Amino acid sequence: MEEKPRTTKATGLLDTLSRLEASVRLSVILPVRDEAAGIVQALLPLQELRGELEIIVVDGNSNDATRVLAEPLADQVIVTETGRARQMNAGALLARGEWLLFLHADTRLPEGFMQLLPLDAEANTTNHTWGRFDVRLQPSSPLLRLVAWMMNRRSRLTGVCTGDQAIFVHRTLFEQLGGYAEIPLMEDIELSKRLRRRSPPLCISTPLTTSSRRWQQHGTLPTILLMWRLRLLYWLGVAPERLAQLYRQPSRHNDL
């Protein structure tokens, strides 16, 4: 039986209940697992916007202090089964915002990002209902700057976005589409394909910053080649479960 999300906040209950009485325009949802080393740095930049936005941390059964560190810095900290898509859906289910923004723990939104989002219905003259940010990889290198440029350009041309780009979507549309498909990989690509059938994404050119750690860990060029291959296999119909195996074992990516 699937485990239901459970809250881990033991303190601040009255504050949480008072927040429930007020509506917010934006809920920022962070799916995390074993992010104790970086969760505080991920949440601190959002603190000055508390009250304007809601912060929801969805922990996938961490084995470290992620939850404890997140609790003072989030409106809700919940625990669910591991799986990024499952975690994001669990956060969206509890979110109060009219808009949802899905943020990775190693990603930092640009200063003034709320003014860049189509949160105000009157100002949203183009009627965008979803979108993403351009991405900048840090630490960077000439090759990684090229990778980021290609990610941003491809996204503009295809209307397909990745989780690194902080996908945001109006909650009504997200609910109409049934949220993320709970697959182990490519959940962001799959959701983008469904969203773009409704409307093209708003591609915000002001870049966010995301970690280049996965490129550095396995080598920039091998990681680029692996990601291209995984996407090609996905478009050819290879099951996401098989793609997840290849992603977790890059040294064996020739073994199909």
C-alpha positions as CSV (number, residue, x, y, z in Angstrom):
1,M,0.0,0.0,0.0
2,E,1.4,3.4,-0.9
3,E,2.5,5.5,2.0
4,K,0.6,8.7,2.5
5,P,2.6,11.9,3.0
6,R,3.0,12.7,6.6
7,T,4.0,16.0,8.1
8,T,7.1,16.2,10.3
9,K,6.5,19.7,11.8
10,A,6.1,19.4,15.5
11,T,6.4,23.1,16.2
12,G,4.8,26.2,14.7
13,L,1.4,24.6,14.4
14,L,-0.5,27.8,15.2
15,D,1.6,29.7,12.6
16,T,0.8,27.0,10.0
17,L,-2.9,27.2,10.7
18,S,-2.9,30.9,10.4
19,R,-1.2,30.7,7.1
20,L,-3.9,28.3,5.9
21,E,-6.5,31.0,6.4
22,A,-4.7,33.3,3.8
23,S,-4.2,32.6,0.1
24,V,-0.9,32.9,-1.6
25,R,-0.1,33.4,-5.2
26,L,2.8,30.9,-5.4
27,S,3.8,27.7,-3.8
28,V,7.4,26.7,-4.2
29,I,7.8,22.9,-4.0
30,L,11.1,21.3,-3.4
31,P,11.5,17.5,-3.8
32,V,14.5,16.5,-1.7
33,R,16.4,13.4,-0.5
34,D,19.5,13.4,1.6
35,E,20.1,17.1,1.0
36,A,21.3,18.1,4.5
37,A,24.5,19.6,3.1
38,G,22.6,22.1,1.0
39,I,19.0,22.4,2.1
40,V,19.5,25.5,4.3
41,Q,21.3,27.3,1.4
42,A,18.4,26.3,-0.9
43,L,15.7,27.7,1.5
44,L,17.4,30.9,2.8
45,P,17.0,33.0,-0.3
46,L,13.2,32.4,-0.1
47,Q,12.8,33.6,3.5
48,E,12.3,37.3,2.7
49,L,9.3,36.3,0.6
50,R,7.5,34.3,3.2
51,G,3.9,35.5,3.3
52,E,4.0,36.2,-0.5
53,L,4.8,32.6,-1.3
54,E,4.5,29.2,0.4
55,I,7.5,26.9,0.8
56,I,6.8,23.2,0.7
57,V,9.7,20.7,1.2
58,V,8.8,17.1,0.2
59,D,11.3,14.7,1.6
60,G,11.7,11.2,0.0
61,N,12.7,9.4,3.2
62,S,16.1,11.0,3.7
63,N,18.7,9.2,5.8
64,D,20.2,12.4,7.1
65,A,19.0,15.6,8.8
66,T,17.3,17.2,5.8
67,R,13.9,17.3,7.4
68,V,15.1,18.8,10.7
69,L,17.1,21.5,8.9
70,A,14.2,22.4,6.6
71,E,11.5,22.7,9.2
72,P,12.2,26.2,10.5
73,L,12.6,27.5,6.9
74,A,9.5,26.0,5.3
75,D,5.7,26.3,5.7
76,Q,5.3,22.6,5.3
77,V,7.7,19.7,5.5
78,I,6.2,16.4,4.5
79,V,7.6,12.9,3.9
80,T,6.5,10.5,1.2
81,E,8.0,7.6,-0.7
82,T,11.1,8.3,-2.7
83,G,10.6,9.4,-6.3
84,R,10.8,12.9,-7.6
85,A,7.5,12.8,-9.5
86,R,5.7,11.3,-6.6
87,Q,7.2,13.9,-4.2
88,M,6.2,16.8,-6.4
89,N,2.7,15.5,-6.8
90,A,2.4,15.2,-3.0
91,G,3.6,18.7,-2.5
92,A,1.2,20.0,-5.1
93,L,-1.7,18.2,-3.4
94,L,-1.1,20.2,-0.2
95,A,-0.2,23.5,-1.9
96,R,-2.3,26.6,-1.4
97,G,-0.9,28.7,-4.2
98,E,-2.6,29.6,-7.4
99,W,0.7,28.9,-9.1
100,L,3.1,26.0,-8.5
101,L,6.9,26.2,-9.0
102,F,9.0,23.1,-8.8
103,L,12.5,23.8,-7.5
104,H,15.5,21.5,-7.2
105,A,17.5,21.8,-4.0
106,D,20.7,22.7,-6.0
107,T,19.0,25.5,-8.0
108,R,18.8,29.2,-7.1
109,L,16.1,31.4,-8.5
110,P,17.2,34.8,-9.8
111,E,16.7,37.9,-7.7
112,G,13.2,39.4,-8.2
113,F,11.9,36.2,-9.7
114,M,8.3,36.7,-8.6
115,Q,8.1,39.9,-10.7
116,L,9.1,37.7,-13.7
117,L,6.3,35.2,-13.2
118,P,2.8,35.6,-14.7
119,L,1.2,35.6,-11.3
120,D,-1.0,38.7,-11.9
121,A,-3.9,37.9,-14.1
122,E,-4.4,41.5,-15.2
123,A,-0.7,41.9,-16.1
124,N,-0.6,38.5,-17.8
125,T,-1.7,39.8,-21.2
126,T,-0.3,36.8,-23.1
127,N,-2.3,34.4,-20.9
128,H,0.6,32.1,-20.2
129,T,-0.3,29.2,-17.9
130,W,3.1,27.6,-17.5
131,G,6.8,28.1,-18.3
132,R,10.3,27.9,-17.1
133,F,13.6,29.9,-16.6
134,D,16.7,30.0,-18.7
135,V,19.5,28.1,-16.9
136,R,23.1,28.9,-16.0
137,L,25.4,26.2,-14.7
138,Q,27.8,26.9,-11.8
139,P,30.7,26.2,-11.4
140,S,31.0,27.0,-15.1
141,S,33.4,26.4,-18.0
142,P,33.3,27.1,-21.7
143,L,31.8,23.7,-22.4
144,L,29.2,24.1,-19.6
145,R,28.2,27.5,-20.9
146,L,27.6,25.9,-24.3
147,V,25.6,23.1,-22.6
148,A,23.4,25.8,-20.8
149,W,22.9,27.7,-24.1
150,M,21.9,24.5,-25.9
151,M,19.4,23.6,-23.1
152,N,17.8,27.0,-23.2
153,R,17.7,27.2,-27.0
154,R,16.3,23.7,-27.4
155,S,13.6,24.4,-24.8
156,R,12.5,27.5,-26.7
157,L,12.4,25.7,-30.0
158,T,10.6,22.5,-28.8
159,G,8.5,23.8,-25.9
160,V,10.0,21.0,-23.8
161,C,11.4,21.9,-20.4
162,T,13.5,20.2,-17.7
163,G,13.3,20.2,-14.0
164,D,16.6,22.2,-13.8
165,Q,14.7,25.1,-15.3
166,A,12.3,25.4,-12.5
167,I,9.0,24.6,-14.2
168,F,6.0,26.7,-13.0
169,V,2.4,26.1,-13.9
170,H,-1.0,27.4,-12.9
171,R,-2.4,24.9,-10.4
172,T,-5.8,24.5,-12.3
173,L,-3.9,23.4,-15.4
174,F,-1.7,21.1,-13.4
175,E,-4.7,19.5,-11.8
176,Q,-6.5,19.2,-15.1
177,L,-3.6,17.2,-16.5
178,G,-3.3,15.0,-13.5
179,G,0.1,16.2,-12.4
180,Y,3.4,14.5,-13.0
181,A,3.4,11.0,-14.4
182,E,5.0,9.0,-11.5
183,I,7.8,7.5,-13.6
184,P,11.4,7.2,-12.4
185,L,12.9,9.5,-15.1
186,M,11.8,12.0,-17.7
187,E,8.8,13.1,-15.7
188,D,9.6,16.7,-16.6
189,I,9.8,15.9,-20.3
190,E,6.6,14.0,-20.2
191,L,4.7,16.8,-18.4
192,S,6.1,19.4,-20.8
193,K,4.8,17.4,-23.7
194,R,1.3,17.5,-22.3
195,L,1.5,21.1,-21.2
196,R,2.6,22.3,-24.6
197,R,-0.5,20.8,-26.2
198,R,-2.4,23.4,-24.2
199,S,-0.1,26.4,-24.8
200,P,3.5,27.2,-25.4
201,P,5.7,27.9,-22.3
202,L,6.7,31.3,-21.1
203,C,10.5,31.1,-21.4
204,I,12.0,33.6,-19.0
205,S,15.4,34.8,-20.2
206,T,16.6,35.9,-16.8
207,P,18.6,32.8,-15.8
208,L,18.5,30.8,-12.6
209,T,21.6,29.1,-11.4
210,T,21.8,25.4,-11.0
211,S,24.7,23.1,-9.9
212,S,26.9,21.5,-12.5
213,R,27.8,18.7,-10.1
214,R,26.4,15.9,-12.2
215,W,28.5,17.0,-15.1
216,Q,31.6,17.4,-12.9
217,Q,31.1,14.0,-11.2
218,H,31.1,11.9,-14.3
219,G,32.8,14.2,-16.8
220,T,31.2,16.9,-18.9
221,L,31.4,15.3,-22.3
222,P,30.4,11.8,-21.1
223,T,27.4,13.3,-19.2
224,I,26.3,15.3,-22.3
225,L,26.5,12.2,-24.5
226,L,24.6,10.1,-21.9
227,M,21.8,12.7,-21.5
228,W,21.4,12.9,-25.3
229,R,21.3,9.2,-25.6
230,L,18.7,8.9,-22.8
231,R,16.5,11.5,-24.4
232,L,16.7,9.8,-27.8
233,L,15.8,6.4,-26.2
234,Y,12.9,8.0,-24.5
235,W,11.6,9.5,-27.7
236,L,12.0,6.0,-29.3
237,G,9.8,4.5,-26.6
238,V,12.3,2.9,-24.2
239,A,10.6,2.5,-20.8
240,P,11.5,5.2,-18.2
241,E,12.4,2.4,-15.7
242,R,15.2,1.2,-18.1
243,L,16.3,4.8,-18.7
244,A,16.6,5.3,-14.9
245,Q,18.9,2.2,-14.7
246,L,21.1,3.7,-17.4
247,Y,21.2,7.1,-15.7
248,R,22.2,5.6,-12.3
249,Q,25.0,3.5,-14.0
250,P,26.6,5.8,-16.5
251,S,29.6,3.6,-16.8
252,R,27.3,0.9,-18.3
253,H,25.3,3.1,-20.6
254,N,26.3,0.9,-23.6
255,D,24.5,-2.1,-22.1
256,L,20.9,-2.2,-23.4
